[in-house]
Amino acid sequence: MSILNCLIGCLDPVTGTKKYLKIIWPIKEAVTVNERRRQAGFEQTVEDNARRLGIVYHVYTLAQVHQLKQAGH
């Protein structure tokens, strides 16, 4: 299972500074990820682990990630 902590960056049109959205993506079969994590010996859920990393966990599709990139999230 490969889970990446991704940064989607864009230029803020108001301030001109670069801003980023941190996401954990992709997760294959997100519905069962915590069960698979538990079977692999992880104590934290993907949500708890994301919180530990300062990320709000959300399940994104490929199309949604592309939209985030284009819209500057």
JOHU-V317959 format. One record per residue. RES is the residue in one small letter. OMEGA is omega in degrees with one decimal (999 if undefined). Layout:
# JOHU-V317959
res={RES:RES}
omega={OMEGA:OMEGA}
This chain:
# JOHU-V317959
res={m:s:i:l:n:c:l:i:g:c:l:d:p:v:t:g:t:k:k:y:l:k:i:i:w:p:i:k:e:a:v:t:v:n:e:r:r:r:q:a:g:f:e:q:t:v:e:d:n:a:r:r:l:g:i:v:y:h:v:y:t:l:a:q:v:h:q:l:k:q:a:g:h}
omega={-179.8:177.7:-177.6:171.7:-173.1:171.9:173.5:-174.9:175.0:178.1:178.1:-176.2:-178.9:-175.0:-177.2:179.7:178.3:175.2:-173.8:171.7:178.0:176.4:172.1:-171.7:-4.8:173.3:178.7:178.5:-176.0:-178.6:-176.2:-174.6:-177.7:175.7:178.7:176.7:-179.8:179.3:179.9:176.4:177.1:-179.9:-177.3:172.1:177.4:177.8:179.1:179.6:177.2:178.2:178.6:180.0:-179.8:-177.7:172.5:-175.9:175.6:177.8:179.3:170.9:177.0:179.7:179.2:178.9:177.5:178.0:178.4:-179.9:-177.4:-176.8:-176.2:-179.8:999}
